Amino acid sequence: MSSIDPNSLSNLQDVTTKSIHLDLAVDFDKKLLHGHVVLSVEALSSNLSQVVLDTNGLSIFSAYEINNGSESSKLEFSLAEKDELYGSALTINLLSARNKGDKIDIKIEYQTTDESAALQFLTPQQTRGKKYPFLFTQCQSIYARSMFPCQDSPSVKILYTANLRTPKPLVGLMSAISVSSREEDDHTVFSFEQNIPVPSYLVVVAVGDLRRHELGPRTAVWAEPEMIDACAYEFENLEHIVSVGESLITPYVWGRYDLLVLPPSFPYGGMENPCLTFVTPTMIAGDRSLVDLISHELAHSWSGNLVTTKNWEHFWLNEGWTTFFERQITAELSGKPMSQLLSTLGLEHLLSDVKLMGEDNVLTNLVPNLTRVHPDDAFSAVPYEKGYNLLYYLKELLGHGFWSSFIKSYIHKFSNKSIVTSDFKDLLYERVNEELGVDGMNKLETVDCNSWFNKPGMPPVENKFDDSLQVAAIALADRWCATSGDYSEFNKAEFDKLYTHQKLIFFNELKSRQEKQAAGDNQAGYTDLSNPSLLGAMDSLYELSFCGNFEVRAGWLYYALGAHYKACFKAAVGIVEDQGRMKFTRPIYRLLNKCVEEGGDKLAKETFLRLESTYHPICARLVRKDLGL
């Protein structure tokens, strides 16, 4: 195990990868990728005799050392016994020991297998068009090793080129600039270049029946032809959003900012692959009400993609900063009150996850110890929202002017590098001392860094956010809590005029009050918020259970399932059938599973086992764990 990254089996301290070239063919019949990768590595220590790489679920056929660009010599290699968390270390013996600074090109011929968790092959029936198969990969956190042998650690940033051979008429895309395509019989070979160094988890592939709609000089959206018009409408303002991001941070350097709207099994809201952000179709609400997610994925163009965590223990450097930038962009696009509302919702999400994981759980540390812990098992709102709250607190403490200057210093200093929390902290102290002097340093000394970084639970400081946009939502919740059973006083128009995020505040408020009632606390004298009559009236009036806005639909189901409302079970099954986004899928299964007396636990397990093969392997693994299967 590497001392640099506890989640990598590579000998990171001895050798580093500078660039790779992938040459891969997609086989939809066998559901695999096959071809080769050439890794250009550099020795970091003298007497280097072995290169150890990460793999998981790969069949390795041969390894060669390439000399003078073309001649090659076969190398001996061995594949270690599989580690249940991290896969199998691939050890390649070099022809001779190398000195520090020596460069070596290693070619590895291989193919993926059905255990390659980064890949999801979809049948035509799992796509919108129902005509052609689809492939996409998801390599974050440690799944690149199941797509190609590599040093699968964010501490290593690589340039890459690739050739991707796909069957006609399908289109191949990657997280890079497309440079050419050529026809080979009944296949097309697409070629790509990524000239800015990226970590392995940002090397991705997507292949399907895809169309492109140009949105601006450097922006476009890709989707299946049946969805392209709706996607083009939803993301019409993408070029403007990129410009806003540039104005707040630093210039956008990646050349293209394209979106690919994936089929419903994509397990995340978005994935910030350079030049080609993957997004969930659950964002397509028809009214552009959910496009704020794009601000988050765009913000990763700076935090995460340019400035990258060195290992997954410091993941907050990716997600905390990105959430901070996202809310700055939102403030410019939709006003500060909306940004503050998102901050409030984020804090509620953080509290929910801390309660779920346990307030003393060390995985709720901002910088957790991930030795023998799969990064996905530590995934929660903590790096996003606890990280964001730290940065927001520092901005308010040290002043907006200083913070704006510090953002630019941070990006400029650490671009194209991988860093840890101490790097951030050292730069912060340096800049405060230079720009704010003694007064600034005195303020900084009041920050309890140990509690922020190394202690579990909620942040040690509670930030206060503008609640002006919460008022209408809470007032509506108050009325439902006070109703005597005459639901004619409510109307759909008053609900419809709320923004999506206000509706989530409404449901969160009801859910929180219902949970207190269930615990025996009803000092406020609210009506029974678990009353099937009330829940049925709300669902019928506001048309919630099968709402086209997935955020609203899920928010309602979190409340209804928490109240053990059996009449919503069909809708709960419906939402996990319609998509595989973990943000919605995992909580729905967990809540349904808790409805034991109503038979929800049996229904949850039966539904999951029926649908498991339709989910991405990452989602399936975590839901299986959630349900104790």
LINBELHU-V699874 format. One record per backbone hydrogen bond with DSSP energy under -0.5 kcal/mol. NH is the residue of the N-H (numbers start at 1). CO is the residue of the C=O. If there is no record, write none. Layout:
nh = <NH | NH>
co = <CO | CO>
This chain:
nh = <2 | 2 | 8 | 11 | 12 | 14 | 15 | 16 | 18 | 19 | 20 | 21 | 22 | 23 | 24 | 25 | 26 | 27 | 27 | 28 | 31 | 32 | 34 | 35 | 36 | 37 | 38 | 39 | 39 | 40 | 40 | 41 | 41 | 42 | 43 | 44 | 45 | 47 | 48 | 49 | 51 | 53 | 53 | 54 | 55 | 56 | 59 | 60 | 61 | 61 | 62 | 64 | 65 | 66 | 66 | 67 | 67 | 70 | 71 | 73 | 75 | 78 | 80 | 80 | 83 | 87 | 88 | 90 | 91 | 91 | 92 | 92 | 93 | 93 | 94 | 94 | 98 | 101 | 102 | 104 | 105 | 106 | 106 | 107 | 108 | 109 | 110 | 111 | 112 | 113 | 116 | 117 | 119 | 120 | 122 | 122 | 126 | 127 | 130 | 134 | 135 | 136 | 137 | 138 | 143 | 144 | 146 | 147 | 148 | 150 | 152 | 153 | 156 | 157 | 158 | 159 | 160 | 161 | 162 | 163 | 164 | 165 | 165 | 166 | 166 | 168 | 170 | 171 | 173 | 175 | 176 | 177 | 179 | 180 | 182 | 184 | 187 | 188 | 189 | 190 | 190 | 191 | 192 | 193 | 194 | 195 | 198 | 200 | 202 | 203 | 204 | 206 | 207 | 208 | 210 | 211 | 213 | 215 | 216 | 219 | 220 | 221 | 222 | 223 | 227 | 228 | 231 | 232 | 233 | 234 | 235 | 236 | 238 | 241 | 242 | 243 | 244 | 245 | 246 | 247 | 248 | 249 | 256 | 257 | 258 | 259 | 260 | 261 | 262 | 262 | 266 | 271 | 273 | 276 | 277 | 278 | 279 | 280 | 283 | 284 | 285 | 291 | 293 | 294 | 295 | 295 | 296 | 297 | 298 | 299 | 300 | 301 | 302 | 303 | 304 | 304 | 305 | 307 | 308 | 308 | 310 | 314 | 315 | 317 | 318 | 319 | 320 | 321 | 322 | 323 | 324 | 325 | 326 | 327 | 328 | 329 | 330 | 331 | 332 | 333 | 334 | 335 | 335 | 338 | 339 | 340 | 341 | 342 | 343 | 344 | 345 | 346 | 347 | 348 | 349 | 350 | 351 | 352 | 353 | 354 | 355 | 356 | 357 | 358 | 361 | 364 | 365 | 366 | 367 | 370 | 373 | 377 | 378 | 378 | 379 | 385 | 386 | 386 | 387 | 388 | 389 | 390 | 391 | 392 | 393 | 394 | 395 | 396 | 397 | 398 | 399 | 403 | 404 | 405 | 406 | 407 | 408 | 409 | 410 | 411 | 412 | 413 | 414 | 415 | 416 | 417 | 417 | 419 | 423 | 424 | 425 | 426 | 427 | 428 | 429 | 430 | 431 | 432 | 433 | 434 | 435 | 436 | 437 | 437 | 440 | 441 | 442 | 443 | 444 | 445 | 446 | 446 | 447 | 449 | 452 | 453 | 454 | 455 | 463 | 465 | 470 | 471 | 471 | 474 | 475 | 476 | 477 | 478 | 479 | 480 | 481 | 482 | 483 | 483 | 487 | 489 | 490 | 494 | 495 | 496 | 497 | 498 | 503 | 504 | 505 | 506 | 507 | 508 | 509 | 510 | 511 | 512 | 513 | 514 | 515 | 516 | 517 | 518 | 519 | 520 | 521 | 522 | 525 | 527 | 529 | 531 | 535 | 536 | 537 | 538 | 539 | 540 | 541 | 542 | 543 | 544 | 547 | 550 | 550 | 553 | 554 | 555 | 556 | 557 | 558 | 559 | 560 | 561 | 562 | 563 | 564 | 565 | 566 | 568 | 569 | 572 | 573 | 574 | 575 | 576 | 577 | 578 | 579 | 580 | 582 | 584 | 585 | 586 | 587 | 588 | 589 | 590 | 591 | 592 | 593 | 594 | 594 | 595 | 596 | 599 | 600 | 601 | 603 | 604 | 605 | 606 | 607 | 608 | 609 | 610 | 611 | 612 | 614 | 615 | 615 | 616 | 620 | 621 | 622 | 623 | 624 | 625 | 626 | 627 | 628 | 629>
co = <5 | 8 | 5 | 52 | 10 | 11 | 11 | 42 | 40 | 40 | 159 | 38 | 161 | 36 | 163 | 34 | 165 | 25 | 32 | 26 | 27 | 27 | 25 | 110 | 23 | 108 | 21 | 37 | 106 | 19 | 38 | 39 | 104 | 16 | 102 | 14 | 14 | 98 | 98 | 47 | 92 | 51 | 90 | 150 | 88 | 145 | 111 | 58 | 59 | 109 | 109 | 107 | 73 | 64 | 105 | 65 | 71 | 67 | 67 | 65 | 63 | 91 | 78 | 89 | 87 | 83 | 55 | 53 | 78 | 89 | 51 | 90 | 76 | 91 | 49 | 92 | 48 | 43 | 99 | 41 | 66 | 39 | 104 | 64 | 37 | 62 | 35 | 59 | 33 | 57 | 113 | 115 | 116 | 136 | 120 | 134 | 123 | 124 | 124 | 122 | 207 | 120 | 205 | 118 | 139 | 139 | 143 | 144 | 144 | 54 | 150 | 151 | 153 | 155 | 198 | 18 | 194 | 20 | 192 | 22 | 190 | 24 | 163 | 164 | 188 | 186 | 167 | 208 | 206 | 204 | 174 | 193 | 191 | 191 | 189 | 187 | 184 | 166 | 182 | 164 | 188 | 180 | 162 | 177 | 160 | 193 | 158 | 156 | 199 | 200 | 202 | 173 | 135 | 171 | 208 | 223 | 221 | 219 | 219 | 216 | 257 | 213 | 259 | 211 | 224 | 224 | 227 | 228 | 229 | 230 | 231 | 233 | 235 | 237 | 238 | 239 | 240 | 241 | 242 | 243 | 244 | 245 | 254 | 218 | 275 | 220 | 277 | 222 | 260 | 279 | 263 | 278 | 271 | 273 | 258 | 271 | 260 | 269 | 280 | 281 | 283 | 288 | 290 | 291 | 291 | 292 | 292 | 293 | 294 | 295 | 296 | 298 | 299 | 299 | 302 | 307 | 300 | 302 | 306 | 417 | 419 | 311 | 312 | 314 | 315 | 315 | 316 | 316 | 318 | 319 | 320 | 321 | 322 | 323 | 324 | 325 | 326 | 327 | 328 | 329 | 330 | 330 | 331 | 335 | 335 | 336 | 337 | 338 | 339 | 340 | 341 | 342 | 343 | 344 | 345 | 346 | 347 | 348 | 349 | 350 | 351 | 352 | 353 | 354 | 358 | 361 | 362 | 452 | 453 | 368 | 370 | 374 | 374 | 375 | 376 | 381 | 381 | 382 | 382 | 384 | 385 | 386 | 387 | 388 | 389 | 390 | 391 | 392 | 393 | 394 | 395 | 399 | 400 | 401 | 402 | 403 | 404 | 405 | 406 | 407 | 408 | 409 | 410 | 411 | 306 | 306 | 414 | 308 | 420 | 420 | 421 | 422 | 423 | 424 | 425 | 426 | 427 | 428 | 429 | 430 | 431 | 432 | 432 | 433 | 436 | 437 | 438 | 439 | 440 | 441 | 442 | 443 | 444 | 447 | 448 | 449 | 450 | 451 | 461 | 463 | 467 | 467 | 468 | 470 | 471 | 472 | 473 | 474 | 475 | 476 | 477 | 478 | 479 | 480 | 485 | 486 | 487 | 491 | 491 | 492 | 493 | 495 | 499 | 500 | 501 | 502 | 503 | 504 | 505 | 506 | 507 | 508 | 509 | 510 | 511 | 512 | 513 | 514 | 515 | 517 | 516 | 520 | 522 | 481 | 527 | 528 | 531 | 532 | 533 | 534 | 535 | 536 | 537 | 538 | 539 | 539 | 544 | 282 | 548 | 549 | 550 | 551 | 552 | 553 | 554 | 555 | 556 | 557 | 558 | 559 | 561 | 560 | 564 | 565 | 566 | 568 | 569 | 570 | 571 | 572 | 573 | 574 | 575 | 264 | 267 | 581 | 581 | 582 | 582 | 584 | 585 | 586 | 587 | 588 | 589 | 590 | 591 | 592 | 594 | 596 | 595 | 595 | 599 | 600 | 601 | 602 | 603 | 604 | 605 | 606 | 607 | 608 | 611 | 611 | 612 | 265 | 616 | 617 | 618 | 619 | 620 | 621 | 622 | 623 | 625 | 624>
